[in-house]
Amino acid sequence: MESVLGFLGFVLRQLAFEAIFFWPGWAVLKVLTLGRYPRLRGQYLNLDYTEITLIVFVGVLSVFGLVVLAAKFWPEMVQVSST
């Protein structure tokens, strides 16, 4: 029973992770490749799993980069606006 619950938890984490980071990765790749990649052939479900993994990886990198940039520049923006 414990292994079944562990497997279900793993599947739910994977689906949530892909649902969160797929669309930011898709948008970044569309901008960087000037609209050529990724080609959504009608639906999200038609993509190969390796394509989905690549898009999610780019999404993770882009969101992480935005968080790092926000953390770096946010205190400066707050100080500038308060003076």
Residue, then its C-alpha position, 0 to 999 in steps of 0.5 A: m500500500e505504501s508503494v502505491l501511495g508513493f507512486l501516486g504521489f510521484v505521478l501527481r508531483q510530475l503532473a503538477f510540475e509540468a503544468i506549472f512550468f510548461w507554459p512559461g517554457w513554451a513562451v520563452l522558446k517561442v520568443l527565442t526561436l521566433g515562433r518556430y519551436p515548439r510546434l503544437r500540432g493541434q494539441y498539447l497531448n500530441l507532443d513527444y515526452t522528450e519535447i515536453t521535458l525540454i519545454v518544462f526544463v526551459g520553463v524551470l530555468s526561465v522562472f528561476g532566472l526571473v526569481v533571481l533577478a527579482a531578488k537581486f533588483w527588488p530591494e533597489m526598486v523599493q528604496v528608489s520608490s520610497t525616496 
